[in-house]
Amino acid sequence: MPSRRLPLFATGHHSPHSPDTCRFKCGNACAQDAPNRSGNTYFGKLLHTAFSRRAVLGAGALVWVASPPTPAGAVGPAARRTAAHGFEPVPPDTADRVTVPTGFTHEVLIRWGDPVLPGAPPFDFDHQTEAAQARQFGVNNDYCALVPLRGDGRWLMVSNHEYATEPLMFPDWDPAAPTEAQVRTAWAAYGMSVVLVERSPDDGRLRARVDGRWNRRITLTTPFEVRGPAAGAPLLRTSGDPGGTRVLGTMANCSGGTTPWGTVLSGEENVHMPFAHADRVTDPLVAEGLRRYGFPEGPSLRRWETYDSRFDLGREPHEAHRFGWIVEIDPLEPDSVPVKHTALGRFKHEGANISVAPDGRVVAYMGDDERFEYLYKFVSDGHIRDGHDAAARAHNKRLLDSGTLYAARFSGDSPPEEIDGSGRLPEDGAFDGSGEWIPLAHNGRSFVPGMSAEEVYVFTRIAADRAGATPMDRPEDVQPHPVTGRVYAAMTNNDHRGRSGRPGPDEANPRVRNRDGHVLELCERGDDPTAERFGWRLLLVCGDPRSPGTYYGGFDKSRVSAISSPDNLAFDAHGNLWIATDSGGQGGRNDGLYMVPLSGPERGRVQRFLTVPTGAECCGPVIGPDFVLVSVQHPGELPDASPQHPASHWPDGGAAQPRAAVVAVRRTAGGPILGTPR
C-alpha cells in the first residue's frame, strides 16, 4: 500500500484547530509569520567538518545503549493484537466521548464551573458572574499536578486555566464591545485552581471536594511577588507598581511542573493575546521586544483595555514585561503569595520541570512554544535541602531566585546532504548528535554582548537569538526522566520549516513542513544536569507509520499507534513515557494520551491509551500507580460551533454546553494501570 500523509489542514484556515481555538488561545499564530527573524543557522551545518561521529561520542556527551529494533513482519497478526503492558490500545476515534481500553473506566473529577470554594453557586451557563467564577473551577484547564497531603492519603490538585473562548463562553458576546461583566468574569476564569482530592473508601474512586482550608482560586487579579535578578528593574515598573515587584494576576498558564519541595510551577505562554496598541510604543528597545514576542497592533481581540488601562501598551508599555514568566505557587500554604521567577527568563513558557544534580543544585528545563524558538535550562546557585519541614521548604523555595540561564545549540553528526527534509533516516540510522548549553546570564551579569542582564531576562528571546541558539519546531513540554536523568522534549510541529525565507531542515528538526512533530531525547554529559555539553537523538519522528519519513524509536512501525503533535509529557513508575497530543483533529482523529516504553525490546512502541472528545485537546497527564488523570481542554471547539449550536455536549450529555474537565481513569476491577489487573 502506498504511504499516505496526514492532511495538513482539516478546515479552511491555516491550522487543523478550530478558528476560535486559534484566535483565542494563541492569536492565530499558525496563520502568521513566526516572530523569530534572527536567521540563526543550524550549528551542525557550520561545524560539520569539525565533527566526526567518533569525535562527537568521544566528547563524553553520550553513548547510546538501546535494544535493536524488531524486524518488520517478524510478529504475526495474532501477536500484534496482544495487549502490551496490560491494556489493549484503543483505536482512533472521532466521537464526542472519552474512550479508554477494555477493562478500564473513567469519570469526571471536576469540570469548568464546578464549585471549588464554600459558597460557590452551581454552574449556570446563561447567568455567569465574576463573583461566581472566582469560587468555581476555571475554564480550559491544561496542566494538572497532584501534591500529596502528607500523612492522610489525600492530594491537592493544581490545575492551570489557559484561556477563555469568549464566543463559546457567553451567548451574547459582542467582539466589538464585550461588557465589563463578561470581561471580569473571564478574568476570574483564568489562572489556576487548587482543589482537595481524596479517595472514596467505598469504591476507591477519586473525588474532588469543596474545601475552605485548602482550596484556592488564583486569577488575573491575584497579587504576585516578582523575585530574581530582574525584580524591581525599570522595565518592570508601571504606574500601578512603581517598584516593579508586585504584579496582578497570571494568565495563559499552559503546562508546568511539580518541584521536589512540593510547590507547583506554571508557564505563562501566549501572554501577548490580551494586550492592545503595541504600535503606540515609542521606546525603541520596548518596541523591538514587543515585535519579537508577537504583541498585536491596534485594539486587542478581547478589548480588555477598555476596562483596565494596564492592557493598553500605549499607556502602560512595561505591563507586557510582567507576564511570560514561570510562576510558582505553594498549595501546602494556602495563604502564601505566588511568585514570578525572573531568573528563569521571559518567553512563551510551556512549563518548567526540575532535575536535581549530584551536587544538590536544581535544574529547570523549559521550552518556548512557538515556531523556530528555543530550548532553555536554568541552573541554581543554591543546593537543595533534604526534608519537608518548614525550614527546608523555606530554603528550597528560594532556589529559583538565583543561578545561570542557558539556551541550547544543537549539532548533528550526519552530512547535511543526508538531511533532505523528508524525515528519512541518514545513513548512520539515527537523527543524533551533540550540543551545548550557551550561558545567557548569571544574576546581574550578562553573557550576551550589547545586552544588560535586565534586558536578557526580560527579552530572553532576543538574547538567545544573539547567542546563536538553535531554532526548533515548537518546543513544548521538556521533562527529565526521574530515574535515568535523560531529558525528553516534545517538538509539537512546525509547518513553516523549509518555506521561503525560513530555516530549512536540520538533523534536530529533520522535516520540512513538519506537520506531526517529533520527540527529542537528550543526555547531559556525565549524566550531570548542570553540564554545558550534551548528546541527543530523536526518539520519535511522528506521523503516519506507513510513511518512510516517520520513526518510532526503531520499533516495528506496523505495530504502533499513529501519533501526531506531541505536547505534554509525563512518566510512570516503570519509566515509560506518556504523551498527550494537540493535533486539533488532524487526520480526522481525536487527540489522546499515548504510552511508549523507553528501553528494552519495546522501546518506541507507541500505544494509544485513551482519546478525548471531538474538538478537544488532551493535556496535563498525571500517571499514578492505579489511576491516570487527563485534562480535557476546549471540547467542542470546531468550526461553526456556537452556544446556540454547540459541537459537543461532553461531559454532561443531552443538550448541555461543553465544559472542559479533569478526567480520572482506573481499572474497572481495580489494580495497577500497567500490568495484570487484580
C-alpha positions in Angstrom: 0.0 0.0 0.0 1.5 3.4 -0.8 2.2 5.7 2.1 -0.4 8.2 3.0 0.5 11.5 4.5 -1.8 13.1 7.1 -3.6 16.2 5.7 -2.2 19.5 6.9 -5.5 21.3 7.1 -8.7 19.9 8.5 -10.5 23.2 7.9 -10.2 26.2 5.6 -7.9 28.2 7.8 -4.1 27.7 8.5 -4.4 25.1 11.2 -6.2 21.9 11.9 -7.7 23.5 15.0 -11.0 25.4 15.2 -10.7 29.0 14.1 -11.9 30.1 17.6 -9.2 27.9 19.2 -6.5 29.6 17.1 -7.8 33.1 17.6 -8.5 33.0 21.4 -5.7 30.7 22.5 -2.7 31.9 20.6 -3.8 34.8 18.3 -3.9 32.6 15.2 -0.1 32.2 15.4 -0.2 29.4 12.8 -1.5 31.7 10.1 1.1 34.4 10.8 4.8 34.6 10.2 6.8 33.4 13.2 8.3 36.3 15.1 11.8 34.8 15.1 13.6 36.5 12.2 17.1 36.1 13.7 18.3 34.0 10.8 20.2 31.7 13.2 22.0 29.0 11.3 21.9 25.4 12.4 25.2 24.8 14.2 25.8 21.4 12.7 26.0 22.9 9.2 28.6 25.4 10.3 30.8 22.9 12.1 30.1 19.6 10.4 33.7 19.4 9.1 35.0 19.7 12.6 32.9 16.8 13.9 33.1 13.2 13.0 30.8 10.6 14.7 33.7 9.4 16.7 34.6 12.9 17.8 31.1 13.6 18.9 30.8 10.4 21.0 34.3 10.8 22.3 33.5 14.2 23.7 31.8 12.4 26.6 28.4 13.7 25.7 26.6 10.4 25.2 26.9 6.8 24.2 23.5 5.4 23.3 22.6 1.9 24.5 19.3 0.8 23.1 17.8 -2.6 22.1 17.8 -3.4 18.4 14.6 -2.7 16.5 12.1 -5.6 15.9 12.3 -6.6 12.3 9.2 -5.7 10.3 7.0 -8.7 9.7 8.6 -10.7 12.5 5.4 -10.8 14.5 2.2 -12.4 13.2 -1.3 -10.9 13.2 -2.4 -12.7 16.3 0.6 -11.5 18.3 0.0 -7.9 17.1 -3.4 -7.9 18.7 -1.9 -8.9 22.1 -2.2 -6.2 24.7 1.2 -4.9 25.9 1.7 -3.7 29.5 -1.8 -4.8 30.5 -4.0 -2.8 28.2 -5.2 -3.1 24.6 -4.5 0.1 22.7 -7.7 1.9 21.8 -8.4 2.6 18.1 -8.6 6.1 16.6 -11.9 7.8 17.4 -14.0 10.8 16.2 -16.9 10.6 18.6 -17.9 13.1 21.3 -16.6 11.0 24.2 -13.6 9.8 26.1 -12.6 6.3 25.1 -10.5 4.1 27.4 -9.2 0.5 27.0 -11.3 -2.6 27.6 -11.3 -3.3 31.4 -10.9 0.4 32.3 -13.5 3.0 33.3 -13.4 6.8 33.8 -15.3 9.5 35.5 -15.2 13.3 35.5 -13.4 14.6 38.6 -14.2 18.3 38.2 -15.4 20.5 35.3 -15.5 24.1 34.4 -17.8 26.0 36.8 -18.0 23.3 39.5 -17.7 24.7 43.0 -14.2 24.9 44.4 -14.7 27.2 47.4 -17.5 27.2 50.0 -20.4 29.4 49.0 -19.8 28.9 45.3 -23.2 28.6 43.4 -23.9 25.8 41.0 -22.7 26.5 37.4 -25.2 28.5 35.4 -24.0 28.9 31.8 -26.6 31.5 30.9 -26.0 33.7 34.1 -22.3 33.7 34.7 -20.8 36.3 37.0 -17.3 37.3 38.2 -18.3 36.5 41.8 -19.4 33.0 41.0 -16.5 32.2 38.7 -14.0 33.3 41.3 -15.2 30.5 43.5 -15.6 27.9 40.8 -13.2 25.7 38.7 -11.8 27.8 35.9 -12.1 27.4 32.2 -10.0 25.4 29.7 -7.8 23.5 32.3 -4.4 22.4 31.0 -1.5 21.3 33.3 -2.6 19.2 36.2 -0.5 18.3 39.3 -1.1 16.3 42.4 0.7 17.3 45.6 0.2 14.8 48.4 -1.0 16.0 51.8 1.4 14.1 53.9 0.1 11.6 56.3 -3.6 11.5 55.4 -3.8 9.9 51.9 -5.2 13.0 50.2 -3.9 15.3 47.5 -4.1 18.9 46.4 -4.8 19.0 42.7 -3.4 22.1 41.0 -4.9 22.9 37.5 -3.9 25.6 35.1 -6.6 27.5 33.2 -5.0 28.6 30.0 -7.5 30.8 28.2 -11.2 31.6 27.6 -13.0 31.3 24.2 -15.5 34.1 24.8 -17.8 33.4 21.8 -18.4 30.0 23.2 -18.5 31.2 26.8 -21.1 33.9 26.5 -24.1 33.5 24.3 -24.4 37.3 23.7 -20.7 38.2 23.4 -20.1 41.1 21.1 -16.5 41.1 19.8 -16.5 44.8 19.2 -18.0 45.7 22.6 -17.9 43.0 25.3 -19.5 44.0 28.5 -17.5 44.8 31.6 -19.2 41.9 33.4 -18.1 39.5 30.7 -14.5 40.7 30.8 -14.3 40.5 34.6 -15.9 37.0 34.5 -13.2 35.9 32.1 -10.5 37.3 34.3 -11.9 35.2 37.1 -11.9 32.1 34.8 -8.1 32.4 34.1 -5.3 31.4 36.3 -5.1 28.3 38.5 -7.3 26.2 40.8 -6.2 24.3 43.9 -8.7 21.5 44.8 -8.7 18.9 47.5 -8.8 15.3 46.1 -9.5 12.2 48.2 -10.1 8.6 47.5 -13.6 7.2 48.3 -13.4 4.5 51.0 -16.3 2.7 49.3 -15.1 2.1 45.8 -11.6 3.7 45.6 -12.7 6.4 43.2 -11.1 9.8 43.4 -13.3 12.7 44.4 -12.8 16.4 44.2 -14.0 18.2 47.4 -15.2 21.8 48.1 -12.9 22.8 51.0 -12.4 26.1 52.9 -9.0 25.3 54.2 -7.0 24.0 51.2 -8.9 25.0 48.1 -7.9 28.2 46.3 -8.5 30.2 43.1 -5.7 32.2 41.6 -6.9 34.6 38.9 -5.9 37.6 36.8 -6.5 39.8 39.9 -4.4 37.8 42.4 -1.3 39.6 43.7 2.0 38.0 42.7 5.5 38.7 44.1 8.3 39.3 41.5 11.6 37.7 42.5 15.0 37.2 41.0 17.5 39.4 39.2 15.0 41.4 37.2 12.7 42.2 40.1 12.4 45.9 40.5 14.1 46.6 37.2 12.9 49.7 35.3 11.5 47.5 32.5 9.1 46.0 35.0 7.9 49.3 36.6 4.4 50.7 35.8 2.3 53.5 37.2 0.4 51.0 39.3 3.6 49.3 40.6 6.4 51.9 40.5 8.7 49.4 42.4 8.3 46.7 39.8 7.9 43.9 42.3 4.2 43.3 42.5 2.0 42.0 39.6 -1.7 41.5 39.5 -2.5 38.0 38.1 -1.3 35.3 35.9 -2.6 34.2 32.5 -2.1 31.9 29.6 -1.0 29.2 32.0 -0.1 26.3 29.9 1.9 23.4 31.3 4.1 23.2 34.4 5.9 21.0 36.8 5.9 19.9 40.4 9.0 20.6 42.4 10.7 18.2 44.9 9.8 20.6 47.7 6.1 20.3 47.0 5.3 23.5 45.0 3.9 23.8 41.5 5.5 25.7 38.6 3.3 27.1 35.8 4.3 28.5 32.5 2.8 31.8 31.2 2.7 31.2 27.5 0.6 33.2 25.0 0.7 36.4 27.1 0.6 38.7 24.0 -3.0 38.0 23.4 -4.9 40.4 25.7 -2.7 43.5 25.1 -3.5 46.4 22.7 -1.7 49.1 20.8 1.8 47.8 20.6 2.1 50.2 17.7 1.8 53.2 20.0 5.0 52.3 22.0 7.8 54.8 21.2 10.7 53.4 23.2 12.9 51.6 20.5 14.0 48.8 22.9 10.5 48.1 24.2 9.0 48.2 20.7 11.6 45.7 19.4 10.7 43.4 22.3 7.0 43.6 21.6 7.6 42.7 18.0 9.8 39.8 18.9 7.2 38.5 21.2 4.3 39.0 18.8 2.3 41.6 20.6 -0.5 43.0 18.4 -1.0 46.4 17.0 -4.4 48.1 17.3 -7.2 47.0 19.7 -6.9 43.6 21.3 -9.1 40.7 20.4 -10.9 40.7 23.8 -10.9 44.5 24.4 -9.7 44.2 27.9 -8.0 47.6 27.6 -11.5 49.1 27.7 -11.8 48.2 31.3 -8.2 48.2 32.6 -5.6 50.6 31.2 -2.7 48.2 32.1 -3.6 46.2 28.9 -3.2 49.3 26.7 0.5 49.3 25.8 0.3 52.9 24.6 -0.4 53.8 28.2 1.5 51.1 30.1 4.2 49.7 27.8 6.0 47.8 30.6 3.0 45.9 31.7 3.7 43.4 28.9 7.0 42.6 30.6 5.2 41.4 33.7 3.8 38.3 32.0 5.7 35.5 30.3 7.4 34.1 33.4 7.5 30.8 35.3 5.2 31.3 38.3 5.4 29.2 41.5 2.6 28.6 43.9 2.7 26.6 47.2 -0.6 24.6 47.5 0.5 23.4 51.0 0.5 27.0 52.3 -2.9 28.4 51.1 -2.1 31.9 52.3 1.2 32.2 50.6 1.8 34.8 47.9 2.6 33.2 44.5 5.9 34.2 42.8 7.0 35.1 39.3 10.6 34.0 38.8 12.6 36.3 36.6 15.8 34.2 36.8 14.2 31.6 34.5 13.8 34.1 31.7 10.8 35.6 29.9 9.3 33.9 26.8 6.2 31.9 25.9 6.8 29.3 28.5 5.2 25.9 28.0 6.3 24.9 31.5 9.3 24.1 33.7 10.4 20.8 35.2 13.1 20.2 37.8 16.0 17.8 38.0 18.4 17.6 41.0 22.1 17.4 40.2 24.5 15.2 42.0 25.8 18.2 43.9 22.3 19.2 45.0 21.8 22.1 42.7 18.5 22.2 40.9 18.0 22.5 37.1 14.8 23.7 35.4 14.2 22.6 31.8 11.9 24.8 29.7 10.6 25.1 26.1 9.4 28.2 24.3 6.2 27.2 22.4 6.3 28.9 19.1 7.8 28.0 15.7 11.6 28.4 15.5 12.0 29.1 19.2 14.4 27.6 21.7 15.1 25.1 24.5 16.3 26.6 27.8 17.6 25.5 31.2 18.3 27.2 34.5 20.9 26.0 37.0 20.5 27.2 40.5 23.3 28.7 42.6 21.9 27.1 45.8 21.7 23.5 46.8 18.5 21.6 47.8 18.0 20.9 51.4 16.6 17.5 52.4 13.3 17.2 54.3 9.9 18.7 54.2 10.0 20.7 57.5 9.3 24.4 57.4 13.0 25.4 57.3 13.8 23.1 54.4 10.8 24.2 52.4 11.6 27.9 53.0 15.1 27.3 51.9 14.2 25.3 48.8 11.5 27.9 47.7 14.4 30.4 47.2 16.4 28.1 44.9 14.9 29.6 41.7 15.9 33.1 42.7 19.5 33.0 41.5 21.5 31.0 39.0 22.5 30.7 35.4 20.1 30.8 32.4 21.1 28.9 29.3 19.8 28.3 25.7 20.5 25.2 23.7 22.6 24.9 20.5 22.4 21.6 18.6 24.7 20.0 16.1 24.2 16.8 14.1 26.7 14.1 13.1 25.4 13.4 9.6 26.4 15.1 6.4 23.9 17.9 5.6 23.0 16.4 2.3 21.6 13.3 4.1 19.1 15.6 6.0 16.9 16.1 2.9 13.7 17.3 4.7 11.8 14.1 4.1 12.3 12.6 7.6 14.2 9.6 6.2 17.0 8.5 8.5 20.6 9.3 7.5 23.0 6.5 6.7 24.1 6.1 10.3 20.5 5.1 11.2 19.6 7.9 13.6 19.0 11.6 13.9 21.5 12.4 16.6 24.4 14.5 17.6 25.8 16.7 20.3 25.1 20.1 21.7 26.0 22.8 24.1 24.2 25.0 26.6 25.0 28.6 25.9 25.0 30.8 29.0 22.9 33.9 28.7 23.1 35.5 32.1 24.0 34.8 35.7 22.1 37.0 38.1 23.4 40.6 37.4 25.9 39.5 34.8 25.0 39.2 31.1 27.0 37.0 28.8 25.3 38.4 25.7 27.2 41.3 24.1 25.2 44.5 23.9 22.6 43.4 26.4 22.4 44.1 30.1 21.3 41.4 32.5 17.9 43.0 32.9 17.5 43.0 29.2 18.5 39.3 28.9 15.8 38.3 31.4 13.1 40.5 30.0 13.9 39.9 26.4 15.2 36.4 26.6 14.2 35.5 23.0 16.4 38.3 21.7 19.3 37.2 23.9 19.0 33.6 22.6 18.9 35.0 19.0 22.1 36.8 19.5 23.8 33.9 21.3 23.1 31.6 18.4 20.7 29.1 19.9 19.1 26.6 17.5 15.6 27.4 16.3 13.4 24.3 17.0 9.9 23.1 15.9 7.8 24.5 18.7 9.5 23.2 21.9 6.7 22.4 24.3 7.0 20.1 27.4 10.5 19.3 28.5 10.7 16.6 31.1 13.8 15.0 32.8 13.3 11.3 33.4 13.0 10.7 37.2 15.4 7.7 37.1 17.8 7.9 34.2 18.0 11.7 34.1 17.6 11.8 30.3 15.6 14.7 29.2 12.7 14.4 26.7 11.4 17.3 24.8 8.2 17.5 22.6 8.5 19.4 19.4 4.9 19.7 18.5 5.0 20.7 14.8 6.2 23.5 12.5 4.6 23.7 9.1 6.8 26.7 8.2 10.1 24.9 8.3 11.6 25.0 4.8 9.4 27.7 3.5 10.9 30.5 1.5 13.0 32.7 3.8 12.6 30.4 6.8 15.1 27.9 8.2 15.3 24.6 6.4 15.6 21.1 7.8 18.5 20.1 10.1 19.3 16.9 12.0 17.4 18.0 15.2 14.4 19.2 13.1 14.7 16.9 10.0 11.4 17.6 8.1 10.2 20.4 6.0 6.5 21.4 6.7 6.7 19.4 9.9 3.0 18.8 10.5 3.3 15.9 13.0 6.2 16.9 15.3 8.9 14.8 17.0 10.2 13.8 20.4 13.8 14.6 21.3 15.9 12.6 23.8 18.8 14.4 25.5 21.6 13.1 27.7 23.7 15.6 29.7 27.4 15.0 29.7 28.4 12.7 32.6 24.7 12.4 33.5 25.0 15.7 35.3 22.2 18.2 34.5 24.4 21.1 35.3 26.8 20.2 32.4 27.2 22.5 29.5 27.5 19.8 26.9 25.0 17.1 25.9 24.3 14.4 23.4 20.9 13.9 21.8 18.9 11.8 19.4 15.3 11.7 18.2 13.1 9.1 19.9 10.1 9.6 17.6 9.5 11.3 14.3 5.7 11.3 14.5 3.1 10.8 11.8 1.6 8.0 9.7 3.7 4.9 10.5 3.3 3.9 6.8 5.3 6.9 5.7 9.1 6.4 5.3 9.5 9.8 6.9 8.5 8.6 10.3 10.5 6.9 13.0 9.3 5.1 16.2 12.4 4.5 18.2 13.5 1.7 15.8 10.4 -0.4 16.7 8.3 -2.2 14.0 6.0 0.6 12.7 3.3 -1.9 11.8 2.8 -2.5 15.5 2.4 1.1 16.8 -0.4 3.5 17.3 0.0 6.5 15.0 0.7 9.7 16.9 0.8 13.4 15.8 1.7 16.6 17.5 3.2 15.6 20.9 2.6 18.2 23.5 2.6 17.3 27.3 4.8 14.6 28.7 4.8 12.5 31.9 6.4 9.3 33.3 5.0 6.4 35.2 6.7 4.4 37.9 8.0 1.9 35.4 9.9 4.5 33.5 7.6 4.7 30.4 7.0 8.0 28.7 3.4 9.2 28.3 2.5 11.7 25.6 -0.6 13.9 25.3 -1.3 15.3 21.8 -2.5 18.5 20.4 -3.2 17.9 16.7 -6.5 19.6 16.5 -8.1 16.6 14.9 -5.5 16.3 12.2 -6.1 13.3 10.0 -9.7 13.0 11.2 -8.8 11.7 14.6 -9.4 13.0 18.1 -6.4 13.8 20.3 -5.4 11.4 23.0 -2.9 10.0 25.5 -0.2 7.6 24.4 2.3 5.4 26.3 5.8 4.5 24.9 8.5 2.3 26.6 12.0 3.9 26.6 14.1 0.8 27.0 14.2 -2.9 26.1 12.7 -4.6 23.0 9.5 -2.5 23.2 11.4 0.9 23.0 9.5 3.1 20.7 6.2 1.0 20.7 3.7 3.8 20.9 0.3 2.7 22.2 -2.9 4.8 22.4 -4.3 4.7 25.9 -7.3 7.0 25.5 -8.9 9.5 23.3 -10.7 12.8 24.2 -14.0 14.1 22.8 -14.4 15.9 19.5 -12.7 19.3 19.2 -10.8 18.7 22.5 -7.1 18.7 23.3 -5.6 16.2 25.7 -3.5 17.9 28.3 -1.8 17.6 31.7 -1.5 13.9 32.3 -0.8 12.6 35.8 0.2 8.9 35.8 -0.5 7.4 39.2 0.1 3.7 40.1 -3.6 2.9 39.8 -5.1 5.9 38.1 -4.5 8.4 35.3 -5.7 12.0 35.2 -6.0 13.9 32.0 -7.3 17.4 31.3 -9.8 17.6 28.5 -9.4 21.1 27.2 -11.8 23.0 24.8 -14.2 20.2 23.9 -16.4 21.2 21.0 -14.2 23.9 19.6 -15.0 23.1 16.0 -15.7 25.4 13.0 -19.2 27.0 13.2 -19.7 26.0 16.8 -21.7 28.4 19.0 -23.6 28.4 22.3 -26.8 28.2 20.2 -25.4 25.2 18.2 -22.7 23.5 20.3 -20.5 21.0 18.5 -20.1 18.9 21.7 -22.3 18.1 24.7 -19.5 16.5 26.7 -19.3 15.7 29.5 -22.9 16.2 30.7 -24.6 14.9 27.5 -28.1 15.8 26.3 -28.3 19.4 25.2 -25.7 20.6 27.6 -22.9 23.0 26.7 -19.4 21.5 26.5 -17.2 22.0 29.6 -13.5 21.4 30.0 -12.8 19.0 32.8 -10.3 16.7 34.6 -11.0 13.0 33.9 -9.9 10.2 36.2 -9.2 6.7 34.6 -8.8 3.5 36.5 -9.2 -0.3 36.0 -12.8 -1.4 36.5 -11.7 -4.2 38.8 -9.0 -2.1 40.5 -5.3 -2.7 40.4 -2.3 -1.0 38.8 -2.7 0.8 35.5 0.1 -1.2 33.9 0.5 -4.9 34.4 -2.1 -7.6 35.2 -5.3 -6.4 36.8 -6.1 -7.9 40.1 
